[in-house]
Amino acid sequence: MQTKNSSATPTQSEPTSIYGHIKSFVHRKGHFSEAQRRAYDKLMPIFGLQYKRQLMTQTDWAQVFGNNNPVVLEIGCGMGETTAKIAALNPNINYIGVEVFITGVGALLKRIEEYGLTNLRVMQHDAVEIIRDMIAPASLSGVHVYFPDPWHKARHNKRRLIQTPFVRELALRLADGAYIHCATDWEDYANQMLEVLSTESLIQNIDSSGGFTPRPEYRPLTKYENRGNNLGHGVWDLIFTKRVL
């Protein structure tokens, strides 16, 4: 996954892809429970979307979901807790959850079945390649990037997902008035996110002072975040919207 909320241990760095970008994740070995495996085998053929180098327009998404509801992409679903809760609370919005690690995908699929969700699809692939190769311009109503791996060592900062080129790609995929919502519990990364997002001319900060925003109600607190709050750790939210030109 693109997030850091995993108990798995990294093994080795992922090589750069044929597209030249630096991967924001490493291979991890985590426990794949029998329940997650069953959910993966049973539900991935139903709720999973395959990566392909073909742009998906709003018409294509309407065929996937069976309706014309807005589409929101979440990058790095982790174990799917937040993704499933948001989808359950917003049945009139379609969600695409992107996660690279099979344990997270299995956990998310299990939650889809438990919640009885019909407005959520799952992709197990690198988010950068999905954005570049599958998401048509101006086709998304929102993008969520919650608690991405902070790559906190200075020499690893280049692996952070929220970088200027990628933010530009995200902004191009947003419809007018659509949003990018990022959240992190690493202050250094939060400040970098703010700087990178603020320099992208296609989007604008919803905070009138140009800073961080309170956590919106639609982003539920996770168990991980609650533990951090109890320990006095900060969490920073940023919401930028696509300028209407």
VOGU-3710 file (C-alpha; in Angstrom, 3 decimals, decimal comma):
1> mqtknssatp> 0,000/0,000/0,000  1,024/3,610/-0,262  0,233/4,085/3,419  2,400/3,388/6,437  -0,399/1,834/8,499  0,824/-1,731/8,214  2,337/-4,062/10,753  4,297/-5,725/7,984  8,025/-5,236/7,715  9,639/-3,850/4,546
11> tqseptsiyg> 12,045/-6,169/2,829  13,602/-4,423/-0,141  13,124/-1,296/-2,187  10,886/-1,486/-5,218  12,748/-0,613/-8,439  11,654/2,342/-10,488  9,024/1,455/-13,057  9,231/1,612/-16,811  7,624/5,052/-16,513  10,615/6,362/-14,579
21> hiksfvhrkg> 8,915/7,376/-11,319  10,264/6,328/-7,944  7,940/3,939/-6,164  6,483/5,249/-2,914  6,243/1,761/-1,416  8,385/-1,301/-0,809  7,475/-4,971/-0,892  6,229/-6,105/2,504  5,540/-9,505/3,928  2,467/-9,480/6,129
31> hfseaqrray> 0,171/-12,131/7,530  -2,535/-12,978/5,010  -5,297/-14,439/7,152  -7,517/-17,225/5,945  -10,545/-14,889/6,070  -8,721/-12,317/3,951  -7,663/-15,009/1,497  -11,234/-16,273/1,155  -12,489/-12,727/0,591  -9,763/-12,101/-1,981
41> dklmpifglq> -10,483/-15,281/-3,930  -14,251/-14,839/-3,807  -14,670/-11,084/-4,201  -11,732/-9,815/-6,250  -13,352/-11,119/-9,472  -16,495/-9,168/-8,547  -15,204/-5,924/-7,014  -11,666/-5,838/-8,390  -10,643/-3,732/-11,376  -7,667/-4,704/-13,501
51> ykrqlmtqtd> -4,956/-2,205/-14,361  -4,784/-1,453/-18,058  -3,267/1,259/-20,196  -6,599/2,618/-21,343  -8,183/5,858/-20,149  -11,439/5,467/-18,258  -13,921/8,283/-18,823  -17,024/9,156/-16,831  -18,985/6,994/-19,264  -16,714/4,045/-18,548
61> waqvfgnnnp> -17,076/4,493/-14,788  -20,864/4,602/-15,201  -20,666/1,166/-16,823  -18,448/-0,169/-14,027  -20,728/1,025/-11,217  -24,058/0,912/-13,033  -24,822/4,581/-12,346  -23,627/8,112/-13,083  -22,668/9,022/-9,526  -19,471/10,998/-8,839
71> vvleigcgmg> -16,237/8,995/-8,608  -13,667/9,436/-5,819  -10,266/7,739/-5,829  -8,557/6,726/-2,575  -4,829/6,034/-2,758  -3,422/3,644/-0,168  -6,398/2,037/1,576  -4,325/0,175/4,128  -6,583/-2,408/5,767  -9,665/-0,669/4,393
81> ettakiaaln> -11,188/0,621/7,632  -11,555/4,240/6,529  -12,336/3,414/2,896  -15,233/1,116/3,755  -16,698/3,483/6,353  -16,660/6,427/3,946  -18,284/4,350/1,190  -20,954/3,111/3,586  -21,790/6,662/4,698  -21,968/7,981/1,124
91> pninyigvev> -23,918/5,492/-1,015  -24,468/8,102/-3,748  -20,735/8,402/-4,413  -18,655/5,745/-6,176  -15,235/4,934/-4,712  -12,139/3,328/-6,169  -9,747/2,053/-3,521  -6,128/1,592/-4,596  -3,868/-0,673/-2,554  -0,800/-2,639/-3,640
101> fitgvgallk> -0,503/-5,155/-0,806  -2,604/-8,291/-0,906  -3,287/-8,289/2,840  -4,871/-4,850/2,599  -6,833/-5,775/-0,508  -8,142/-8,907/1,167  -9,118/-6,957/4,273  -10,910/-4,312/2,211  -12,807/-6,919/0,196  -13,869/-8,576/3,450
111> rieeygltnl> -15,234/-5,238/4,674  -17,095/-4,726/1,390  -18,953/-7,968/2,002  -19,571/-7,247/5,689  -20,929/-3,754/4,959  -22,893/-4,858/1,898  -21,259/-2,168/-0,239  -22,038/-1,771/-3,929  -20,326/1,598/-4,515  -16,720/0,521/-3,971
121> rvmqhdavei> -14,223/-1,097/-6,342  -10,658/-2,170/-5,607  -7,464/-1,907/-7,638  -4,258/-3,700/-6,674  -1,618/-1,688/-8,508  0,726/1,288/-8,255  -1,398/4,441/-7,951  0,982/6,534/-10,057  0,555/4,222/-13,027  -3,208/4,060/-12,530
131> irdmiapasl> -3,459/7,842/-12,599  -1,246/8,206/-15,642  -2,659/5,363/-17,705  -6,285/4,841/-16,669  -7,855/8,004/-15,282  -9,080/10,394/-17,940  -8,699/14,162/-17,448  -11,478/15,878/-15,468  -13,139/12,557/-14,582  -12,749/12,455/-10,786
141> sgvhvyfpdp> -14,818/14,248/-8,160  -12,234/13,710/-5,445  -8,954/12,120/-4,398  -8,142/10,887/-0,875  -4,563/10,347/0,292  -4,700/9,434/3,964  -1,558/8,784/5,992  0,819/7,933/3,152  4,202/6,508/4,089  6,176/9,525/5,405
151> whkarhnkrr> 9,582/8,127/4,452  10,809/10,118/7,425  14,548/9,700/6,888  15,873/12,624/4,868  17,582/10,383/2,323  14,235/8,691/1,659  12,121/11,854/1,272  12,309/11,494/-2,509  10,070/8,429/-2,196  7,176/10,404/-0,760
161> liqtpfvrel> 4,035/10,154/-2,856  3,030/13,824/-2,647  5,543/15,414/-4,999  5,063/18,190/-7,555  4,814/16,020/-10,711  2,284/13,639/-9,180  0,131/16,426/-7,750  0,012/17,940/-11,231  -1,237/14,622/-12,616  -3,888/14,416/-9,892
171> alrladgayi> -5,046/17,981/-10,530  -5,473/17,267/-14,235  -7,774/14,331/-13,433  -10,094/16,432/-11,260  -13,322/17,874/-12,583  -13,947/21,570/-11,925  -14,608/22,071/-8,228  -13,414/18,561/-7,321  -11,017/18,124/-4,422  -7,783/16,556/-3,181
181> hcatdwedya> -7,791/15,660/0,521  -4,530/14,653/2,209  -3,926/13,761/5,837  -0,756/12,860/7,729  0,503/12,572/11,285  4,053/13,591/10,365  4,448/17,353/10,705  7,425/17,528/8,347  5,476/15,727/5,638  2,427/17,878/6,339
191> nqmlevlste> 4,465/21,011/5,677  5,867/19,506/2,483  2,351/18,587/1,348  1,187/22,124/2,011  4,061/23,579/0,017  3,635/21,200/-2,927  -0,145/21,551/-3,119  0,032/25,331/-2,749  2,357/25,691/-5,725  0,041/23,804/-8,097
201> sliqnidssg> -1,821/26,461/-10,068  -4,784/24,227/-10,986  -5,950/23,859/-7,379  -6,618/26,150/-4,422  -6,632/25,698/-0,667  -10,095/25,775/0,913  -8,548/27,275/4,042  -8,766/31,048/3,732  -5,453/31,514/5,546  -3,689/29,080/3,215
211> gftprpeyrp> -2,999/26,510/5,910  -4,388/23,269/7,297  -8,065/22,481/7,838  -9,901/20,725/10,679  -10,688/17,078/9,996  -13,922/17,013/7,983  -16,732/14,836/9,290  -16,610/12,543/6,264  -13,113/11,316/7,224  -13,698/9,009/10,205
221> ltkyenrgnn> -11,117/8,525/12,918  -9,297/5,206/12,662  -8,093/3,100/15,580  -4,548/4,075/14,634  -5,408/7,775/14,669  -7,270/7,502/17,967  -4,206/5,923/19,555  -2,102/8,786/18,234  -4,520/11,370/19,581  -4,395/9,748/23,009
231> lghgvwdlif> -0,616/10,032/22,920  -0,790/13,675/21,893  0,304/13,160/18,310  -0,885/15,739/15,803  -2,765/15,069/12,589  -2,845/17,558/9,732  -5,537/17,695/7,018  -5,281/19,575/3,737  -8,102/20,060/1,242  -7,573/21,713/-2,127
241> tkrvl> -10,184/22,130/-4,860  -9,845/22,353/-8,640  -10,061/25,915/-9,867  -12,901/26,684/-12,235  -11,216/28,434/-15,157
//
